[in-house]
Amino acid sequence: MKRENYFRGGIGFKEEVVEEFKGYYESKLVKKIKDSGGLYKVGNVTIHLAQEFGFCWGVDKAVSMAFEARERWKNETIWITNEIIHNPLVNKNLKDKGIKFIELDENGEKDFSPIQKGEVVILPAFGASIEEIALLEKKGCPIVDTTCPWVSAVWNRVKHYEKREFTSLIHGKYKHEEAVATSSRASKFLILLNIEEAKWVSNFILNDGNSKEFMEKFGLSCSKDFDPKKDLVSVGLANQTTMLSSESLEIAKLFEKTMMKKYGIENLNDHFKSFDTICNATQERQDAVLELVKEDLDLMLVIGGFNSSNTTHLKEIGELHNIPSYHIDCPERMLNSNEIEHKLLNGGTERTENWIPEKEILEIGVTSGASTPDNLVEEVIHRFLNLQKELGVMS
């Protein structure tokens, strides 16, 4: 992009929007709980707030830059190529400010046709594909690039593999915007959802598997003209930055052992490379939940957009430790004291009855994903406490 049309580090209007930004997303209650060591006791309820949660630096920067863009181009049409982050409240705020979002066509593809020459376009925190950026450059659109630096770091890894003619194995979700953007930087790639898929591919490599069977299973999540017999000879590991860290490391170890067994330890560097590309914020939030579940919790509330990958993995940690964990995107999901609507790990939603245990003392864990503002956490806490008051167990 031409430098005058491309904004990556900032737009120059941060001071003008900082107070407005704080007004939208900060919370006095959350700050109070943080200052009290993460504990908040009201009546029979003790709230245990994770030590690390909510807006990460990259998300804060992305949303702030969107506010700046609106301030700078007050009378111009502004678009976002997707949700700026995976949080419905934040995206609604931007729509309320007159920023338009690219819609999907009947084939589920982004429809860029409404964008006119010279209109401003914001790239989300997940980044954008090479093809999307080229299209916007052709239209002559000023671009505000809010891509998270951790995502950019993964792209550098993929480019490193590309130069050495290694296929990029990406731990991620093949339809996720970040995985799409990352894979667009590689001519050969395979996106693996979890350790089960990784084990399947490992067995294929070790046992000279059937290519037709491979493509039937992974045809949608690999590069064009992928040849598993040829393209899995040398592989480099990368990941969507929001995946479960422990699983990414497990997948990396699996393929390291696979390639050692297949080609010999002395030839490993010719067939396998790996770098940890889980972002610090994702790691910190997962580590904080691992500490949180050590408490004697009766349940855990995990707050974040239903399409937020990093939030899903926080819930997963709770469930792995046998703590009833409910992923909600807003306080209204707590329908009443008897019923809650929440997202399941498989992606669907479910209504659960009798979700609040009948106990004299309740210990509640609370955390939120990296795209969740503090004011939403406050609203969830207030809603839960009000439901307890309705039950008559709290004055």
Secondary structure as GFF3:
##gff-version 3
##sequence-region A 1 395
A	DSSP	three_ten_helix	3	5	.	.	.	ID=ss1
A	DSSP	beta_strand	6	7	.	.	.	ID=ss2
A	DSSP	alpha_helix	14	25	.	.	.	ID=ss3
A	DSSP	alpha_helix	28	35	.	.	.	ID=ss4
A	DSSP	beta_strand	39	42	.	.	.	ID=ss5
A	DSSP	beta_strand	45	49	.	.	.	ID=ss6
A	DSSP	alpha_helix	57	72	.	.	.	ID=ss7
A	DSSP	beta_strand	78	80	.	.	.	ID=ss8
A	DSSP	alpha_helix	88	96	.	.	.	ID=ss9
A	DSSP	beta_strand	100	101	.	.	.	ID=ss10
A	DSSP	beta_strand	120	123	.	.	.	ID=ss11
A	DSSP	alpha_helix	130	139	.	.	.	ID=ss12
A	DSSP	beta_strand	143	145	.	.	.	ID=ss13
A	DSSP	alpha_helix	149	163	.	.	.	ID=ss14
A	DSSP	beta_strand	167	171	.	.	.	ID=ss15
A	DSSP	alpha_helix	177	183	.	.	.	ID=ss16
A	DSSP	beta_strand	189	192	.	.	.	ID=ss17
A	DSSP	alpha_helix	195	207	.	.	.	ID=ss18
A	DSSP	alpha_helix	211	218	.	.	.	ID=ss19
A	DSSP	alpha_helix	228	231	.	.	.	ID=ss20
A	DSSP	beta_strand	235	239	.	.	.	ID=ss21
A	DSSP	alpha_helix	245	263	.	.	.	ID=ss22
A	DSSP	three_ten_helix	265	270	.	.	.	ID=ss23
A	DSSP	beta_strand	272	274	.	.	.	ID=ss24
A	DSSP	alpha_helix	280	292	.	.	.	ID=ss25
A	DSSP	beta_strand	299	303	.	.	.	ID=ss26
A	DSSP	alpha_helix	309	320	.	.	.	ID=ss27
A	DSSP	beta_strand	325	328	.	.	.	ID=ss28
A	DSSP	three_ten_helix	331	333	.	.	.	ID=ss29
A	DSSP	beta_strand	339	343	.	.	.	ID=ss30
A	DSSP	beta_strand	349	353	.	.	.	ID=ss31
A	DSSP	beta_strand	362	368	.	.	.	ID=ss32
A	DSSP	alpha_helix	374	390	.	.	.	ID=ss33
###
